[in-house]
Amino acid sequence: MRCAGIDIGSRSMEVVVLEEGNVVAFRQGETGYAPLEQAESLLRGLSWDRLMATGYGRSLAAQAFSCPAVTEIKAYARGARELSPFATTVLDIGGQDCKVISLRENGKVKKFEMNDRCAAGTGKFLEIMAATLGFDIREFGERALEGKDILKINSMCTVFAESEVVSLISRGENPGDIARALHTSVVLRALSMLRRIGFSGELFFAGGVARNRCMKHLLEAHLQEEVVVPEYPQRVGAYGAALLAGE
């Protein structure tokens, strides 16, 4: 039995194919302006017995590929619990949204909170701020790790935060310190969401932003406990969808 999951997100999409529970294929690409064409390209040449779609474009994929669809909340919950059996809470920070999911003892979704109305606290926010500081997004987290905790960004609105960054640059503040303050602002927003759902236990950090070492470091510093980041944090949704397809 081969089961596949496709996660069509706002910025990227991933495909995972499982056989007997093992990952036998993984593909990733940008969602772009033609998500269906990109999805067809990623699936081309792959074979499966069952396919499950998730993410922002799940309805589009379900119609195009005649497959069932599941919310990214359920997909991430399923993927996270499989990858980390003791996880009680999932934090997913993606390109344009942030999700916090509380899990029951059996791994089912207990409750969740989602920020998908603005770029604040998302990967897009970090991308814009990195560009404002002249950093490549891949080095942004590393520069923030080197910075000091001596500055504060007061606004989470992307436009106002960018104005603050410009003002700090004009004052001659160290770019690394500014980067650190920006990362801290995103972490504090995530922590606020975690508190609202009653976070406790093991935190599983997924999504593209989980690859940022500074984000993991700051989360652990504030929580005073280890945060679990999987080897491939961006494919958790597609992995969970593939597992659900088999079930």
C-alpha positions as CSV (number, residue, x, y, z in Angstrom):
1,M,0.0,0.0,0.0
2,R,1.4,3.4,-1.1
3,C,-0.1,6.4,0.5
4,A,0.7,10.0,-0.5
5,G,0.0,13.4,1.0
6,I,0.3,16.8,-0.7
7,D,0.4,20.0,1.4
8,I,-0.4,23.0,-0.7
9,G,0.6,26.0,1.4
10,S,0.5,29.7,0.7
11,R,4.2,29.9,-0.1
12,S,5.4,26.3,-0.7
13,M,4.0,22.8,-1.3
14,E,5.3,19.4,-0.3
15,V,4.6,15.9,-1.4
16,V,5.4,12.8,0.7
17,V,4.8,9.2,-0.4
18,L,4.8,6.4,2.2
19,E,5.1,2.7,1.7
20,E,4.6,0.5,4.7
21,G,4.9,3.6,6.9
22,N,8.3,4.6,5.4
23,V,9.0,7.7,3.4
24,V,9.9,6.5,-0.1
25,A,9.6,9.9,-1.9
26,F,9.6,13.6,-0.9
27,R,9.3,16.6,-3.2
28,Q,9.1,20.3,-2.5
29,G,8.5,23.4,-4.6
30,E,7.2,27.0,-4.5
31,T,3.4,27.3,-4.7
32,G,3.7,30.3,-7.1
33,Y,0.8,31.8,-9.0
34,A,-0.3,28.5,-10.6
35,P,-0.6,26.1,-7.7
36,L,-2.4,23.4,-9.6
37,E,0.3,23.3,-12.3
38,Q,3.0,23.1,-9.6
39,A,1.1,20.3,-7.8
40,E,0.8,18.3,-11.0
41,S,4.6,18.8,-11.6
42,L,5.5,17.6,-8.1
43,L,3.2,14.5,-8.5
44,R,4.4,13.6,-12.0
45,G,6.1,10.3,-12.1
46,L,5.0,9.2,-8.6
47,S,2.7,6.4,-7.9
48,W,0.3,5.8,-5.0
49,D,-2.8,3.9,-4.0
50,R,-4.3,6.7,-1.9
51,L,-3.8,10.4,-2.0
52,M,-4.8,13.0,0.6
53,A,-4.6,16.8,0.2
54,T,-4.1,19.4,2.9
55,G,-3.1,23.1,3.2
56,Y,-4.6,26.2,1.7
57,G,-5.0,24.6,-1.7
58,R,-6.5,21.3,-0.5
59,S,-9.9,21.9,-2.1
60,L,-8.3,22.7,-5.4
61,A,-6.2,19.5,-5.2
62,A,-9.1,17.4,-4.1
63,Q,-11.1,18.4,-7.1
64,A,-8.3,18.1,-9.6
65,F,-7.0,14.7,-8.4
66,S,-10.3,13.2,-7.2
67,C,-8.9,12.7,-3.7
68,P,-10.1,13.5,-0.1
69,A,-8.9,16.5,1.7
70,V,-8.1,17.2,5.4
71,T,-7.4,20.5,7.2
72,E,-3.8,21.4,7.9
73,I,-4.6,21.4,11.6
74,K,-5.4,17.6,11.5
75,A,-2.6,16.9,9.1
76,Y,0.0,18.6,11.3
77,A,-1.4,17.0,14.5
78,R,-1.1,13.5,12.9
79,G,2.4,14.1,11.5
80,A,3.7,15.6,14.7
81,R,2.4,12.8,16.9
82,E,3.9,10.1,14.6
83,L,7.3,11.9,14.6
84,S,7.3,12.7,18.3
85,P,5.0,10.4,20.3
86,F,5.2,12.5,23.5
87,A,4.3,15.8,21.8
88,T,1.4,17.6,23.5
89,T,1.5,20.8,21.5
90,V,2.4,21.7,17.9
91,L,3.7,25.1,16.9
92,D,3.7,25.6,13.1
93,I,5.1,28.9,11.7
94,G,4.8,28.9,8.0
95,G,5.1,31.5,5.2
96,Q,1.9,33.4,5.9
97,D,0.3,31.9,9.0
98,C,1.1,30.6,12.5
99,K,-0.8,27.7,14.1
100,V,-0.7,26.4,17.7
101,I,-2.4,23.0,18.2
102,S,-3.1,21.3,21.5
103,L,-3.2,17.5,21.3
104,R,-5.2,15.0,23.4
105,E,-3.5,11.9,24.9
106,N,-4.6,9.9,21.8
107,G,-3.0,12.5,19.4
108,K,-6.3,14.0,18.3
109,V,-6.8,17.7,18.1
110,K,-8.0,19.2,21.5
111,K,-8.0,22.8,20.4
112,F,-6.1,25.2,18.3
113,E,-5.4,28.8,17.5
114,M,-4.4,30.2,14.1
115,N,-3.1,33.6,12.9
116,D,-3.7,33.9,9.2
117,R,-5.1,37.4,8.9
118,C,-1.8,39.3,8.7
119,A,1.9,38.7,8.2
120,A,2.8,39.4,11.8
121,G,4.7,36.4,13.4
122,T,5.1,34.5,10.2
123,G,7.9,33.6,7.8
124,K,6.8,36.5,5.5
125,F,7.4,38.9,8.4
126,L,10.9,37.6,8.8
127,E,11.6,37.7,5.1
128,I,10.6,41.4,4.9
129,M,12.7,42.3,7.9
130,A,15.7,40.4,6.6
131,A,15.5,42.3,3.4
132,T,15.2,45.6,5.2
133,L,18.4,44.8,7.1
134,G,20.1,43.6,3.9
135,F,20.4,40.0,5.0
136,D,19.7,36.9,3.0
137,I,16.8,35.0,4.8
138,R,19.1,32.0,5.2
139,E,21.7,34.0,7.2
140,F,19.1,36.0,9.1
141,G,18.7,33.6,12.0
142,E,22.5,33.1,12.4
143,R,23.1,36.9,12.6
144,A,20.3,37.1,15.2
145,L,22.0,34.4,17.2
146,E,25.1,36.6,17.3
147,G,23.1,39.7,18.4
148,K,22.5,40.9,21.9
149,D,19.2,41.3,23.7
150,I,19.4,45.0,24.1
151,L,16.7,46.3,21.7
152,K,13.0,45.9,21.4
153,I,10.6,46.0,18.5
154,N,7.3,47.5,19.8
155,S,5.0,46.8,16.8
156,M,4.1,43.4,15.3
157,C,2.5,45.1,12.3
158,T,4.8,44.5,9.4
159,V,4.6,48.1,8.1
160,F,5.2,49.7,11.5
161,A,7.9,47.2,12.5
162,E,9.7,48.0,9.2
163,S,9.6,51.7,10.1
164,E,11.1,50.9,13.5
165,V,13.9,48.9,11.9
166,V,14.7,51.8,9.5
167,S,14.8,54.1,12.5
168,L,17.1,51.8,14.4
169,I,19.4,51.5,11.4
170,S,19.6,55.3,11.1
171,R,20.6,55.5,14.8
172,G,23.5,53.2,14.0
173,E,22.3,50.2,16.0
174,N,24.1,46.9,15.3
175,P,22.2,44.9,12.6
176,G,22.6,41.7,14.5
177,D,21.0,43.3,17.6
178,I,18.1,44.4,15.5
179,A,17.7,41.0,14.0
180,R,17.7,39.5,17.5
181,A,14.9,41.9,18.6
182,L,12.8,41.0,15.5
183,H,13.2,37.3,16.2
184,T,12.2,37.9,19.9
185,S,9.1,39.7,18.8
186,V,8.0,36.7,16.7
187,V,8.7,34.3,19.6
188,L,6.8,36.5,22.1
189,R,3.8,36.4,19.7
190,A,4.0,32.6,19.5
191,L,4.3,32.3,23.2
192,S,1.2,34.4,23.6
193,M,-0.7,32.0,21.4
194,L,0.7,29.0,23.3
195,R,-0.5,30.5,26.6
196,R,-4.0,31.0,25.3
197,I,-4.5,27.3,24.5
198,G,-3.0,26.3,27.8
199,F,0.4,25.0,26.7
200,S,2.1,22.3,28.8
201,G,4.3,19.3,28.0
202,E,6.5,18.7,25.0
203,L,6.4,21.4,22.2
204,F,6.9,20.2,18.6
205,F,8.0,23.0,16.3
206,A,7.2,22.6,12.6
207,G,7.0,24.7,9.4
208,G,9.6,26.5,7.4
209,V,10.5,28.9,10.2
210,A,11.5,25.9,12.4
211,R,14.7,25.7,10.4
212,N,15.8,29.0,11.9
213,R,18.1,28.2,14.7
214,C,17.6,31.5,16.5
215,M,13.8,30.8,16.7
216,K,14.4,27.5,18.4
217,H,17.0,28.9,20.7
218,L,14.7,31.8,21.9
219,L,11.7,29.5,22.3
220,E,13.8,27.2,24.5
221,A,15.2,30.2,26.5
222,H,11.7,31.5,27.2
223,L,10.1,28.1,28.0
224,Q,13.1,26.8,29.9
225,E,12.8,23.4,28.2
226,E,13.8,21.6,25.0
227,V,11.8,22.2,21.8
228,V,11.5,19.3,19.4
229,V,12.3,20.2,15.7
230,P,12.0,17.4,13.2
231,E,14.7,16.8,10.6
232,Y,12.3,18.1,7.9
233,P,10.0,20.5,9.6
234,Q,8.3,21.7,6.3
235,R,7.1,18.3,5.3
236,V,5.1,17.5,8.5
237,G,1.8,18.5,7.0
238,A,2.2,16.3,3.9
239,Y,3.5,13.5,6.0
240,G,0.5,13.7,8.3
241,A,-1.8,13.8,5.2
242,A,-0.1,10.6,3.9
243,L,-0.6,8.9,7.2
244,L,-4.3,9.8,7.3
245,A,-4.7,8.6,3.7
246,G,-3.6,5.2,4.9
247,E,-6.0,5.2,7.8
